[in-house]
Amino acid sequence: MALTGRTALLAALGALVVGLLLPSWTGIGLVTGAVLIAVAVDLVLAAPVRGLRFGRDGDTTVRLGEPATVELTVTNPSGRLLRGLVRDAWAPSAWRPGTAETASRHTLALPGGERRRIATVLTPTRRGDHHAHRVTVRSLGPLGLAGRQGSHLVPWTVRALPPFASRKHLPSRLARLRELDGRTSVLTRGQGTEFDSLREYLPGDDVRSIDWRASARRNTVAVRTWRPERDRHILVVLDTGRTSAGRVGDAPRLDAALDAALLLTALATRAGDRVDLLAHDSRKRVAVAGSSAHEVLPAFTNAMAGLEPALHETDMRSLVATALKMAPHRSLIVLLTGLDAAPVEDGLRPLLPMLTKRHEVVLASVADPQLDVLAAGRGTLEAVYGAAAAEQTRADRRATAERLTRHGVTVLDAPPARIAPALADTYLALKAAGRL
């Protein structure tokens, strides 16, 4: 237990008296008493910490892996100079590994009646809310021999959002979207497109788009151009059950699914389509619907921040029922889930007719690229067994995908680095074909 100024001073005087009464211990007693008196005086002169006042300001959200700055305001209402250290403690996941001790500690020299701002830079390593813990202040005396220490609760929360690493693919997909939208000479026609205008025939144009009446009036071959329909409805469904917890590389499959959902959302809103979100395992975790075009992406990222995989099986019947409630009219339903044979065969496949009867369905699954590495293994008995197991797993996934395709589902199976652009390309292909 730390000594107060009065206790230390009494102890010093006691040692000094003992030193004077016991001649054989006089030298030791005098030295000890002098040291204790110096410590006591230093402690008495140290600025008090109980009366300090605190406030916070700064970032409340940050992309995962990027820095966030939170400012701590310290006010010293006493008349003494506060010299010492401040430790702004946060959860370990709020810092880069190995940086917490240095990044959370700050030196402080704060005269009485003044205040200072201390900037703490966080770099979260996990999605979700990161809460501030105690602020501990150690106030030292002029000699630095003793001091006072106290802790204060100064609440603050920083939410780490999904990193959206796939946004680098957005410009190229937007360029392709502009082509579909009639802003370049490459125009397409499908069942879900609407007439836009006439132009002169160019080599490579679909002959089915030739307008023979207009060509007769113009004495040139004219073709109709078509603009993909807008304001289509897209429902992104995230399976947050057990299969989403499997790690591919350094992250769970769910993280790659979130990234793919964000790229699709950004692209679809630029195309003028409406996008809603559902996250479900044994129950509904998140539902975001009805957001305007400029609000949908922030709403999705904020809702995704706290999503974590649940370590139990997904209730597919409940998931499908909830999805049908959120998509009462014809929609594109994008289901981000696994391709493991047992959950698909026992849970999802019997329910597919309920989805495909009215909706266009895309199933996107995150594949493990390590399977390709293992399948190529040779040379040792262990490598051969690993290659056989990997090849069997890949064959099972292909067979599951083929069965889903026969039910009218578009299936994607791609590694984390490819799942987001592959899903965006599938959306553009469906839009070009008029299937939305």
N, C-alpha and C positions, 0 to 999 in steps of 0.2 A: 504494500500500500504506500502511495506517495506521501511524503511529509508535507504538511502545510507550513507556511512561513513561521507561525507561532510555535509549532512543535519542533521545527528544526532549530529555532532560536533557543528554546528551553533546553534542548539536548546539548547544544553547544555550550551554554552556560554551565550545565551540569558537568560536562567533561572538563571544563576549565576549573571548576571548584575542586573536583576530584584530583586534578593535577596539582593544584596548590596544596591540598591537604596531605598528599602522599609524596614525600620528597623523592623517593626512588623512581616515581613515575612522573616527576614534574615535567621533564623535557617532552616525554611522549604526550602527556596530558595537555601541555600548552600547545603543542603542534596540532593535536587532534582538535582541541577546542577552537584554535584559530581557523582550521579548515572548515569545521562545522559552522562557525560564525560566518565565514565567507559564503558558504553554501546557503545558509539561512538568509543572509542579506540579499544574495542573488535571487533567491526564490521570492522574497518579499517584493523586490523591485520588478520582477517579471509581470508583464501585463496580464490581467485576468482573462480567462477564456470563456467563462460561463455567460457573460453579458454580451458576447459578440453577436452581431446580427448578420444574417445571410440572405441572399437572393440569387436567383438563377435566370438566365436568358440564353438564347441560342437556338441551335437546330433541334427540331423535334422528329424529323424524318431524314433518312439517308439511304442511298443505294448500298446494298451489301458489298463490302470491300472498299468503299469510299470513306474518306474522313468526315467526321462531324465535329463541330466545335460547340462546346457548352461553356458559357461564361459563369463563373461563380463570383458574386459580389460580396466582399467582406467589409463590414463596418465596425470600427473600433470606438465604442462610446466612452471608454475610460480616458483618463488623462495621461496614461503611460504609453510609451512607444512599444508596440508589439513587434518583437523580433522572434522569428522562428520558422516552423515548417507547417505546411498545410497538405493533408493527404485527402484527395477527392476520390473516394472508393466507389467502384462500379463492379458489376458482375464480370467474371473472367472473360466471358464471350464478347465483351464490349471492346476488347483490346486485341491487337495483334499478338500472337504468341511471343512471350518473353519481353514485352514492352510495358506491362502494367506497372511495375515498380517505379520505373523512371517517368512514365507519362502521367502518373497520378500524383506525384509529389512536386511541391512548389515551395520555394523560399519566399518569405514575406517580411517586409519591414513597413509597418503601418503606424504612423503617428496617431496619437489620441485625437478623436473627433473627426477622423478622415476615413475614407473607404478606398478599396482597391478592387480591380477586376482581375480575376485569374482565369485564363483560358485553358480548358482541358480538351485535348483532341482525342476523340474516340475513333476506332476503326473496327466496327463490329464484324465478327466472323460467323455469326448465325443470324438467320432471319428472325423477326419477331421483336417484341418490346424488351428494351434493356433499361433497367431501373437504377437510379443512383442510390448508393448505400450511404453510410455515414460520412460526414466531413469531420476529420480529426485535426485539431490544431494543437501544436506544441509550442508554447510561449516560453522563450528562454530569457534569463536575466542578463544583465550587462556583461558578466564574466563568462557566461556560457556554462557555468558549473551546475545549475539546477534550473528547473522550469515547471510550468504548469501544463497540464494536458487535459483536453476535454473533447467530446464528440457531440455533433449536432446532426439532426435529421433535416436534410434539405432536399425534398423530393424533386425528381425530374425524370422524364421518360423520353427515350429516343427509340423510334421504331425503325428497324432495319428492313427495307423493302427488297423484293427480289432484284437481282442485279440487272436483268434484262440485257444479257450479253448478246442476244441475237438481234438487237436493234441495228447492228452493222449490216444486216441483210435487208433492211427495210428500203433503202434507196433503190436497189436493183429491182425489188418486187413492185415498188411504186411505179417505176418506169414501165414495167410490163402491164401494170394496171392501166396506165395512161394509154397504152396501145389498145387494150380492150375497150377502153372508154371512148375511143374514136378520136383521140387527140393526135394520132399519127396515122400514116397510110395503112398500117396493118390493122384490119378490121375483121371481126368474126361474126358468125351468125349461129344461133342455137335456138332451142325451144323456148328459153327464158329470156330472149332478147327482144328489143323493140326497134322499129324502123327509125332511122335517123335522117338520112339524106341520100342523094344520088351523086355519083361521080363517074368519071370515065373508066372503062375497064383497063386493068393493068395485068400483065402476064403473071400468072400464079393465083389470080382471084378464083374463088369458087364459082363455077358456071351456074350453080343453082341460084346465085344472087343476081343474075342478069335480069334486068327489067326490060322485056322485049317491047312493050308499048312505048316506054320512054326512049328506047333506042331507035324505034321507027320515027319518032318525032324529031329526034336530034340528028339522025343520020350518022350516029356513032353508037358504039356499044356502051350502054350505061349499066352500072351495077348499083344495087342498093347497099348502103352501109347500115350497120346495126349497132345499137348501143346496148350493152348489158343492163338488165333491169337493176334498179337500186331499191333501197329500203327493204332488202331481204332480211329475214331473221336468222340469226346464228346463236345456238346455245352451246357453250363450251362446258363440258362435264368433266370434272377432275375426280378420278377414283383415288381417294386418300386412304384406302384400306391397306392390308398387309403387303400386297405386292409392290406398292409405291415406296415401301421402306427399304427395299433391296438397293444396296449401294452399287453404283456403276462408276468406277474410278473413285474419286474422293467425295462424291455427293450421292444422296438418295435419288432414285428415279423421279421422285416427285419434283425435285428442283428442275430437272430437264423438262418435265411436263409443264411446269409453270412458265418457263422461258418460251416454250412453243406456243402456249396460250396467249402470252403477251404479244408476240410477233403477229399472230393471226388477228388478234383484236385490233392492233394498230393498223394493220393493212385493211381489214374489213371496214373499220370506221371511215378510213379515207375513201373507200369505195361507196360510201353512203349506206352501208348496211347497219342493222341494229344487232348488237352483241350483248348477250346475257351470260352469266357465270353461275355454275352450280358445282360445289365441292361436297362429296358424299362418301361415307363409308358405311357404318352400321346405321347412321342417321345423317341428316343434313347438317353439314358443317358451316357452309357459307352459301349464300344466294344473293347475287347482285343483278337486279333487273331494272329496266326503265331509265338508265342513265343516259343523259344527252351525249352527243358525239364528243364534245370537248371534255366531258367529265368521266367517260367510261374507263379510259386507261388509268387515271389516278385512282378511281374507285376499285378497279381490279387489283392494282398493285397493293393498295392499302388492305384489301380483304385477304390477299394471298400471303401477306407478311406473317401472319400468325399461324398459317396452316402447317401442321406436322402430320406425318404418317401415323395412322392408328394400327396397332399391332394385332388386328383381328380381321376376319374376312369381311368383305363388303357385302352388304345386303342388296343384291342386284335388283330384286323385285321392288324394294323401296326406292332405289336409285332411279329405275325406269319410270315408276309411277310419278315421282317428283319431277323428272324431266318432262314427262307428258303434260303435267300441270303447267309448267313454265313455258311449254311450246304447244299451245292448243291448235295452232295453224301450221301449215306446211313450213318447215324450217330445215336448216342444215344443223344436225346434231353432231358435234365433234366429241367423241368419247376418248379421253386420255387414260388408258388403263393398260394392264399387262396382257401378254399373249400366252400365259401359262395355260396348258391344256385343261387341267381340272377345273379351275375357276370359270373359264369360258364355257366349257361344255356343260357343267352342272348349274352355273348361275346365269350367264348371259345369253347363250344361244337359244334356249327355249323362249326367251322374252323378245328376241329380235323381231318377229313379225309385228309386234305392237309398235315398234319404232319405224320399221321400213315400210309399213303400210301407208303411212302419210308423209314421212320425212326422208330426206337424204341423210345417210348415216356414214360418218367417217370414224374409223377406229385407229388411233395412233398409239403405238407402243414404243417404249425406249429399249433398244437392244443393247446387249453388253458386247462391246468390241473385243473383249478378252476371249470370247468364244471363238472368234476367227483365229486368234493367236494359238489357243489350245488345239483347235482342229488341225492346224498345220504342224503340230509337234510330232517328231519322229526321233529315233535313235536310241531311246531307252524304253524299258518296259513301262515305267511311270508315264512317260510322254505319250506312248501309244494308247494306254488306258485313258489318259486325259483327252486325247484326240477323239477317241471313240465316244466318250461321254459328251464332249462338246458337239460332235456331229449329230448325235442322237437328239440333243436339245434343239439344235437348229432345225432338224427334220420335223420335230414335234411342233415347233413354232410355224414352219411353213405349212404343215398340214392343218393346223388350227386356222391360219390365215386363209387357206383355200376354202375351208368349210364356211367361214364367215363371208367370203366373197360370193359363194353360191347363194347366200341369203340376201344378196344385194348390198353388202357393206363394202365400202372402199377401205382397204387395210394398208396402213403404213407401219413398217418395222425398221427403225433407223437408230443408229447410235446417238448419244447425247449431242454431239457436235452437228448432226445432220437433221435431227428430228424437227427443229423449228423451221428451217428453210424448206424442208420437204413438205411439211404441213401447209406452209404458205403457198407452195407451188401447186399442191392439190386443190386448194381453195381457188386459185386462179384458173386452173384447168376446168374445174366444175363450173365456174362462172363463164368461161369462154364457151363451154359446151351448152350453156343455157340450162343447167340442171339445178340451179338455185331459184 
